[in-house]
Amino acid sequence: MKVLLLYPLFPKTFWSYDRFMEVAGLKALIPPLGIITIASLLPQDWEIRFFDRNVGMERENDWAWCDLVILSAMMVQKKDFHYLIRKAVDMGKKVAVGGPYPTSLPHEALDSGADYLILDEGEITILQFLEAIATGQEKGIFRATEKPDVTLSPMPRFDLLKRDDYLMMSIQFSRGCPFNCEFCDIISLYGRKPRTKSVVQVLSELQYLYDLGWRRSVFIVDDNFIGNQRNVKQLLRSLIPWMQKRNYPFTFLTEASVNLAEDSELLELMTQAGFFGVFLGIETPDQDSLEVTSKYQNTRNPLAESCRKINQAGLMIYAGFIMGFDGERAGAGKRIQSFVEQTSIPQPMLGILQALPNTALWNRLKQEQRLIEDKGVVEYGDQNTLMNFVPTRPISEIAYEYLDALWQMYEPTSYLKRCFQQCLNITPNPNSQQQIYFPIDKMLRIVAQLIWKQGLLMPDIRQQFWQQFWIMLKTRPQFLSLYLGLCALGEHFWEYRQLAKERIIHQLGYDPLTTRL
């Protein structure tokens, strides 16, 4: 069997970092871990060609060569996902699909012509698919009634990747989250009982990356890295000597719940193991909105104090914020702005609430008949798409506050000030690196572009850029690479806020910043 594995294109989003990737000579943030794990589950005698279309496109002779096309996608990749299914069908190729998007909305893949739906978690359903192929079945939908034991998950095929085109490599330690946030689809996809790989598995994956020559940063893609705190501490206690023995070849970034700040031992283990940052789902500083969406773990302690503790432990903070919760009071955008300035979070990912399929929010809004349908279909978008339900306050007010907050937070002087202050807030760790690793050639490209653009061509920030650069060099030289990387990422966000504004104007039919209804 000749198989073409394809990962669809991402549109321009907060996380696509398009302008930064161009500056740094990179193509994508992280590789698609799911589909290269599936590649390990395919029969060894199958011939495989893999293309992450965000890094490099397949050729027409790859399509002609293959017998079967396998796609994996998230919802944000919807447009290219359907294009690829239709192309496979038009060329007479069998097509199999999997991943979070078809798992959540299988009928959409079927409508485009997919032959095989490998849904839920692939460790179980890929085996059902292979059995169907072996017995000559022409179509099939394969689902799992239980969650797989991830200690049996195979080593991802990192060898298939064009590794130098990515900012970071990725691995996974756990699936699932113990919390019950109303808007989140992680618990519907992966459950509320966090399942973890073994320490041996994780170290083996890191060793494989090490043996392949990777000496840069690694993103641990868990939706909540600390969901099983006992097991994560076991991993970190073994990871520390592994990293020390190899002279810290990687630095790590991950996602975690805010209650990380409550466990000083866990924070210390993470910094000793080489973690430089963590993404937090803060969502909003409004306690009433957190309670409405059942995000109670964010209400136990003051959020600003939690951020301070995480910085003090030596970790940089990335964070997500959401507007549009039920009962949200006017001025939510300004309160988020104030919180971001107070905590100096450089890159706040501000989004407008979407009801995702199969979440508790989706089910509640459906029962309340508040989902917005277009020809019988409820659409869903990315973080700068207006909500797909009727909110409890005027949509024009939410759109205005969203764009105003996004515009102000990513105003260049404000952005650079937060990058600078965040690096000053982080407590240096003498035992490990606290930065994104860049190859020397790419770092030189970044520095040259920064000096030319921010240090010379932008009069509004030119003086600020040089003042902050010299202070960082003199007082926090160990954070200089991290700081310059953050400065370079500003090039993406300054363009992204304009794109977000254009998308909102297109949906509303007017500019909410200049026209209030």
Number of C-alpha atoms within 10 A of each C-alpha: 11 15 22 21 23 23 26 24 18 20 16 14 17 20 14 18 22 22 18 22 21 13 20 23 18 17 21 24 20 18 24 19 16 20 24 22 18 22 23 15 19 15 10 9 8 10 13 16 16 20 19 20 16 18 18 12 14 15 9 8 8 14 17 11 12 18 16 18 22 25 23 24 25 17 18 19 16 19 13 17 25 21 12 20 25 19 15 21 16 10 10 12 19 20 24 24 26 27 21 20 21 24 20 20 14 18 13 14 23 17 11 16 19 28 20 23 27 28 25 24 22 24 19 20 21 21 15 18 22 15 12 17 14 9 8 9 13 10 16 16 18 19 18 15 8 11 18 17 12 18 16 11 17 16 18 21 18 22 11 14 17 14 19 15 19 20 24 25 26 25 23 20 24 26 25 23 25 14 19 20 21 21 21 20 21 19 23 16 19 21 18 16 16 22 21 23 19 18 18 13 18 19 16 13 19 22 14 17 21 15 10 12 11 18 18 21 23 24 23 21 19 21 24 25 24 24 25 18 14 10 18 21 17 13 22 20 16 14 22 18 14 17 19 15 10 10 10 18 20 26 24 25 25 23 21 19 20 24 17 21 21 14 12 13 12 20 22 17 20 26 24 25 26 27 28 25 25 25 22 22 20 23 23 22 21 14 15 16 21 21 15 15 18 16 19 14 16 21 17 12 13 11 20 14 12 19 23 17 20 25 24 16 24 23 31 25 25 19 20 15 20 21 23 27 22 15 12 18 14 13 13 22 26 15 15 26 19 15 16 20 17 12 20 24 22 27 22 23 19 24 22 20 25 25 25 21 19 16 21 20 19 22 16 14 17 14 10 9 12 14 21 17 12 9 6 7 9 14 16 19 17 17 20 24 17 23 24 21 21 15 18 12 15 12 17 18 17 23 27 20 21 29 23 17 20 26 18 15 25 22 15 19 15 15 23 23 17 22 22 23 19 19 26 18 18 23 17 20 17 9 12 20 22 27 25 24 21 19 13 9 10 14 18 13 13 25 19 13 16 20 14 13 16 22 19 15 12 13 12 11 18 17 14 15 22 15 11 17 18 13 14 21 14 11 11 17 14 18 21 21 20 20 26 20 22 21 24 24 20 24 21 21 26 17 14 23 20 13 15 21 21 15 15 20 15 11 11 14 9 15 18 22 16 8 9 11 9
